Amino acid sequence: MANTPVSIPRPLVRTNQWSIVLSVLASWFTGEAWILAIPLLAGAMGLLFGYNPIMRTARHFLKKSPSEYIPEDWDQQQFNQVIAVACLALGLLSFLLGWTVAGYVFTAMVALSAFIAILGFCIGCFIRFQLNQYKYRNS
């Protein structure tokens, strides 16, 4: 009996990506750094407890069964979420410490990566692929 790979329906992943992009933009336009805590806490909860409240809420709005959507690899999404949480945390911390340029750099990186992923190219996937290639070549 083969193990079925764990996956996440694409609309849930897209919702999480949009929450990152919109939160970063909202924090930039309002000057309220705490807005970054919303996707940061949701992402951290997803990593630590396997429960992302943004995705869990979005699941209620799926029109079809989750298995009927294009699947996204759970392990890959966890890798991407580690990068997103790190950038959001560093961005929020930078803003709180008054390091405005660093705050903009970290939040721009995560927002741009999420937006590019929405458009169809996953930067985190590319990084993970290259990392795995490097490990394979050096083993």
C-alpha positions in Angstrom: 0.0 0.0 0.0 1.5 3.3 -1.1 1.6 6.4 1.1 -0.5 9.2 -0.3 1.5 12.4 -0.4 0.0 15.2 1.8 -1.1 18.2 -0.2 -2.9 21.5 0.2 -5.6 22.7 -2.3 -4.2 25.5 -4.4 -6.9 28.0 -3.5 -5.9 27.8 0.2 -2.2 28.4 -0.7 -3.3 31.4 -2.9 -5.3 32.8 0.0 -2.3 32.6 2.3 -0.2 34.3 -0.4 -2.7 37.1 -0.9 -2.9 37.6 2.9 0.9 38.2 3.0 0.8 40.6 0.0 -2.2 42.6 1.3 -0.8 42.7 4.9 2.5 44.1 3.7 0.8 46.7 1.5 -1.5 47.7 4.3 1.3 48.1 6.7 3.3 50.2 4.2 0.3 52.5 3.4 -0.9 52.9 7.0 2.5 52.9 8.7 1.2 50.3 11.2 3.8 47.6 11.5 1.6 45.4 13.7 -0.5 44.5 10.6 2.5 42.2 9.7 1.7 40.2 12.8 -1.4 38.7 11.2 0.3 36.6 8.5 3.3 36.2 10.7 1.3 34.5 13.5 -0.8 32.5 11.0 2.3 31.2 9.3 4.1 30.5 12.6 1.0 28.6 13.8 1.0 26.6 10.6 4.7 25.7 11.1 4.5 24.9 14.8 1.0 23.3 15.1 0.0 22.4 11.5 -2.9 24.9 11.8 -2.9 28.0 9.7 -6.0 30.0 10.7 -6.1 31.8 7.3 -6.1 28.6 5.4 -8.5 27.0 7.8 -11.0 29.9 7.4 -10.6 29.9 3.6 -11.4 26.1 3.5 -15.0 27.0 4.4 -15.3 28.9 1.1 -14.2 26.1 -1.2 -16.9 25.2 -3.6 -15.7 21.7 -4.4 -14.1 18.9 -2.4 -10.5 19.8 -1.4 -9.3 16.8 -3.5 -10.8 18.3 -6.6 -8.4 21.2 -6.7 -4.8 21.3 -8.0 -2.7 20.0 -5.1 0.3 21.9 -3.7 2.9 19.8 -1.9 2.7 20.2 1.8 6.5 19.8 2.4 7.2 22.5 -0.2 4.7 24.8 1.4 6.2 24.3 4.8 9.6 25.2 3.3 8.1 28.3 1.7 6.4 29.2 5.0 9.7 29.1 6.9 11.1 31.7 4.5 7.9 33.9 4.7 7.8 33.7 8.5 11.5 34.6 8.8 11.1 37.6 6.4 7.9 38.8 8.1 9.5 38.5 11.6 12.6 40.3 10.5 10.5 43.0 8.8 8.3 43.5 11.8 11.2 43.5 14.2 13.1 46.0 12.0 10.1 48.4 11.9 9.7 48.1 15.7 13.4 48.9 16.2 13.2 51.9 13.9 15.3 50.2 11.2 12.9 51.4 8.4 15.1 50.5 5.4 15.6 46.9 6.7 11.9 46.6 7.4 11.0 47.6 3.9 13.6 45.3 2.4 12.4 42.2 4.4 8.7 42.9 3.8 9.3 43.7 0.1 11.1 40.4 -0.3 8.3 38.4 1.1 5.5 40.4 -0.6 7.2 40.2 -4.0 7.9 36.5 -3.6 4.3 35.8 -2.6 3.0 37.9 -5.5 5.3 36.2 -8.0 4.1 32.8 -6.7 0.5 34.0 -7.3 1.5 34.7 -10.9 2.9 31.2 -11.3 6.6 31.1 -10.4 7.5 29.9 -6.9 10.8 31.3 -5.8 10.8 29.1 -2.7 10.3 26.1 -4.9 13.3 27.1 -7.0 15.4 27.7 -3.9 14.5 24.3 -2.5 15.1 22.6 -5.8 18.6 24.1 -6.0 19.3 23.2 -2.4 18.3 19.6 -3.1 20.5 19.5 -6.2 23.4 20.8 -4.2 22.9 18.2 -1.6 22.6 15.4 -4.2 25.8 16.5 -6.0 27.8 16.6 -2.8 26.6 13.3 -1.4 
